[in-house]
Amino acid sequence: MEQLTQMELLQLEELLGTEELAVKKSMFYAENCRDAELKKIFLESARNHKGHLDGLIEQMRSLSGKVQ
């Protein structure tokens, strides 16, 4: 099993936090947007960031067997 360095773990934590925040912000904007086209764009953004977040979590699970 491949081991991650402390720096790599810190970088992954930062990426997870960034993607999580992007999902929350995109959803907030979509929920508070009156323009249908913008709402669609924000929802797509939320889906994309959620996919990135899920991918990072999967990578962490495959490398370490657990996510803290």
Contacts in CASP RR format, 6 or more apart in sequence:
PFRMAT RR
TARGET T0000
AUTHOR 0000-0000-0000
METHOD contacts of the structure
MODEL  1
MEQLTQMELLQLEELLGTEELAVKKSMFYAENCRDAELKKIFLESARNHK
GHLDGLIEQMRSLSGKVQ
1 63 0 8 1.000
1 64 0 8 1.000
2 63 0 8 1.000
4 12 0 8 1.000
4 63 0 8 1.000
4 64 0 8 1.000
12 56 0 8 1.000
12 59 0 8 1.000
12 60 0 8 1.000
15 56 0 8 1.000
16 53 0 8 1.000
16 56 0 8 1.000
16 57 0 8 1.000
19 49 0 8 1.000
19 50 0 8 1.000
19 52 0 8 1.000
19 53 0 8 1.000
19 56 0 8 1.000
20 53 0 8 1.000
22 45 0 8 1.000
22 46 0 8 1.000
22 49 0 8 1.000
23 46 0 8 1.000
23 49 0 8 1.000
23 50 0 8 1.000
23 53 0 8 1.000
26 42 0 8 1.000
26 43 0 8 1.000
26 45 0 8 1.000
26 46 0 8 1.000
26 49 0 8 1.000
27 42 0 8 1.000
27 43 0 8 1.000
27 46 0 8 1.000
29 38 0 8 1.000
29 42 0 8 1.000
30 39 0 8 1.000
30 42 0 8 1.000
30 43 0 8 1.000
30 46 0 8 1.000
33 39 0 8 1.000
33 42 0 8 1.000
57 67 0 8 1.000
60 67 0 8 1.000
61 67 0 8 1.000
END
